[in-house]
Amino acid sequence: MVNLSVNINKVATLRNARGGNIPNVESVAIDCENFGADGITVHPRPDARHIRYDDVFALRPLIRTEFNIEGYPSEDFMKLVLQVKPTQVTLVPDAPEELTSSHGWDIEGHFEFLTGIVDRLKEAGIRTSIFIDATEERVRQAAKTGTDRVELYTGPYAAQFAEDPETAVAPYVTAAQAARKVGLGLNAGHDLNLDNLQYFKEHVPYLQEVSIGHSLISDSLYMGLEQAIKMYKQCLK
């Protein structure tokens, strides 16, 4: 079964819109685990528009499953994760002003930078994952950095799924097979939802983890958080 890591950023977005501490991201993280999530993902950004650095420190001792911290590896971010020591750090290339991660790394153009970051994280005993577009070339380049895993950016898959699911998933199948050949673990995320997740899981081999936030939290507004997590888990069986 593929692991489901629930990204709770949108919970923090709602809290921050009003101020105060409702909804409480710590309580939500605990509930997600109790409802069946295999991990919790957060993505602290420099502008603190959702998850904040103090949230990360507060969450660390509470999380019993896997803790995945996403982010651009600035020096402030690196200080945070090296102190917190989550299960996994996912390196994403998003600029501070971007609303969400919308592309993978240009690994060739940032090879020395990424290799240095991966070395620092692995020395600290933290599993590393690099967010990439779903191509064989990107997979092979990622492997050379020494990373443990790659996370395939599934935005293009989600955009094309309704029109032509077979064509939409094809690059991800190829990328997954390439990752297997070079010994990389495989994660995926971005715009996966209850409509397209099961098809993706059934067709992409060697998949280990999906990170889902926006769609799952949105669905929970209608069906409740517990039911939403159960339905996403069902898609991954």
C-alpha positions in Angstrom: 0.0 0.0 0.0 1.2 3.5 -0.8 1.6 5.8 2.1 -0.6 8.9 2.4 1.1 12.0 3.9 -1.4 14.7 4.6 -0.2 18.3 4.0 -1.8 20.5 6.6 -0.7 23.9 5.2 -4.3 24.8 4.3 -5.3 24.4 7.9 -2.7 26.9 8.9 -3.9 29.2 6.1 -7.4 29.2 7.6 -6.1 29.9 11.0 -3.9 32.7 9.9 -6.8 34.4 8.0 -8.5 35.1 11.3 -5.6 35.2 13.8 -5.6 33.3 17.0 -5.3 29.5 17.0 -8.5 28.1 15.4 -8.2 25.7 13.8 -5.3 24.3 15.8 -2.7 22.7 13.4 -1.3 20.6 16.2 -4.7 19.0 17.0 -5.4 18.5 13.3 -2.0 16.7 12.8 -2.8 14.4 15.6 -6.3 13.8 14.3 -4.9 13.0 10.8 -2.7 10.3 12.3 -5.6 8.9 14.3 -7.7 8.8 11.2 -5.2 6.8 9.3 -2.6 9.2 7.7 0.8 7.6 7.3 2.6 10.9 7.6 2.2 14.7 8.0 3.7 17.2 5.5 4.3 20.9 6.0 5.8 23.5 3.8 7.0 26.5 5.7 7.6 29.5 3.4 9.6 32.6 4.2 6.5 34.8 4.3 4.8 32.5 6.9 1.5 32.7 5.0 0.5 29.3 6.3 2.7 26.9 8.3 5.2 28.9 10.4 8.5 27.9 11.8 7.1 27.9 15.3 4.5 25.4 14.1 7.2 23.1 12.9 8.9 23.1 16.3 5.5 22.5 18.0 4.6 19.6 15.7 7.8 17.7 15.9 7.3 16.0 19.3 3.6 15.3 18.6 4.0 13.4 15.3 4.2 9.6 15.6 4.2 8.8 11.9 6.6 10.2 9.3 7.2 13.9 9.3 7.9 15.4 5.9 9.1 19.1 5.6 9.0 20.6 2.1 10.7 23.8 1.1 13.3 25.7 -0.8 16.6 25.0 0.9 17.6 28.5 2.0 20.0 28.8 4.9 17.1 29.6 7.2 15.2 26.5 6.0 18.3 24.3 6.4 18.8 25.6 10.0 15.2 24.7 10.7 15.3 21.1 9.4 18.7 20.3 10.8 17.4 21.3 14.2 14.0 19.6 13.9 15.3 16.5 12.1 12.1 15.3 10.4 11.9 11.9 8.7 12.2 13.4 5.3 13.0 16.7 3.7 11.6 17.4 0.2 13.5 20.0 -1.7 11.4 22.2 -3.9 12.5 25.0 -6.2 9.7 27.5 -5.6 10.5 31.1 -5.2 9.2 33.0 -2.1 6.5 34.8 -4.1 5.0 31.6 -5.7 1.6 30.5 -4.4 2.4 26.8 -4.8 5.1 24.5 -6.3 4.4 24.4 -10.0 7.5 22.8 -11.5 10.4 20.5 -10.6 14.1 21.4 -10.2 16.4 22.2 -13.1 18.9 19.7 -11.6 21.6 20.2 -14.1 21.6 24.0 -13.5 21.6 23.5 -9.7 23.6 20.3 -9.5 26.4 21.5 -7.1 23.9 23.3 -4.9 21.6 20.4 -4.6 24.4 17.9 -4.1 25.7 20.0 -1.2 22.2 20.2 0.4 21.7 16.5 0.1 25.1 15.8 1.7 24.2 18.0 4.7 20.8 16.4 5.2 22.1 12.8 4.8 24.9 13.6 7.3 22.2 14.5 9.8 20.4 11.2 9.1 17.5 12.8 7.3 16.0 11.1 4.2 16.0 13.4 1.2 13.6 13.7 -1.7 14.0 16.1 -4.7 10.9 17.5 -6.4 11.2 16.8 -10.2 9.3 16.8 -13.4 8.5 13.3 -14.6 11.2 12.6 -17.2 13.9 9.9 -17.3 16.6 12.6 -17.6 15.5 14.3 -14.4 15.4 11.0 -12.6 19.0 10.2 -13.7 20.2 13.6 -12.8 18.6 13.4 -9.4 20.3 10.1 -8.7 23.7 11.7 -9.2 23.1 14.1 -6.3 22.9 11.3 -3.9 19.2 11.8 -2.9 17.2 8.9 -1.5 14.0 9.6 -3.4 12.4 11.8 -6.0 8.9 13.3 -5.8 7.2 13.5 -9.2 5.4 16.7 -9.8 1.9 15.5 -10.8 0.4 18.8 -11.9 0.5 17.9 -15.6 -1.0 14.5 -14.9 -4.0 16.1 -13.1 -4.5 18.7 -15.8 -4.7 16.1 -18.6 -6.4 13.2 -16.6 -10.0 13.9 -17.5 -9.3 14.2 -21.2 -6.9 11.3 -21.7 -5.8 9.4 -18.6 -3.6 6.9 -20.5 -1.5 9.7 -22.1 -1.5 11.7 -18.8 0.0 8.9 -16.8 2.5 7.6 -19.4 5.5 9.8 -18.5 5.1 8.9 -14.8 5.3 5.2 -15.6 8.5 5.8 -17.5 9.9 8.0 -14.7 9.0 5.4 -12.1 10.8 2.6 -14.0 13.8 4.9 -14.4 13.8 5.6 -10.7 13.8 1.9 -9.9 16.7 1.3 -12.2 18.9 3.9 -10.5 17.9 2.9 -7.0 15.7 5.8 -6.0 12.6 5.7 -3.9 9.5 7.3 -5.4 7.0 9.8 -4.1 4.4 11.9 -5.9 2.3 15.0 -5.3 0.4 18.0 -6.6 -3.3 18.2 -7.5 -3.9 14.5 -6.8 -7.5 14.0 -5.7 -10.3 11.5 -5.4 -10.9 11.5 -9.1 -7.4 10.8 -10.3 -5.5 9.2 -7.4 -6.6 5.6 -7.8 -5.8 5.5 -11.5 -2.3 7.0 -10.8 -1.6 4.4 -8.1 -2.8 1.5 -10.2 -0.6 2.5 -13.2 2.6 3.9 -11.7 4.8 1.2 -10.3 7.1 1.3 -7.3 5.2 4.3 -5.8 5.9 4.7 -2.1 4.2 7.9 -0.9 1.9 10.6 -2.1 1.6 14.0 -0.4 -1.8 15.6 -0.6 -3.1 18.7 1.0 -5.3 21.2 -0.9 -7.7 18.6 -2.3 -8.0 16.5 0.8 -8.6 19.5 3.1 -11.1 20.9 0.6 -13.0 17.5 0.5 -13.0 17.4 4.3 -15.1 20.6 4.4 -17.9 18.5 2.9 -17.3 15.0 4.3 -15.3 15.6 7.4 -11.6 15.0 7.9 -11.8 11.4 9.0 -14.0 10.4 6.1 -11.8 12.3 3.6 -8.6 10.5 4.8 -10.4 7.1 4.7 -11.4 7.7 1.1 -8.0 8.8 0.0 -6.5 5.8 1.7 -9.0 3.6 -0.1 -7.7 4.9 -3.4 -4.2 3.8 -2.4 -5.1 0.2 -1.6 
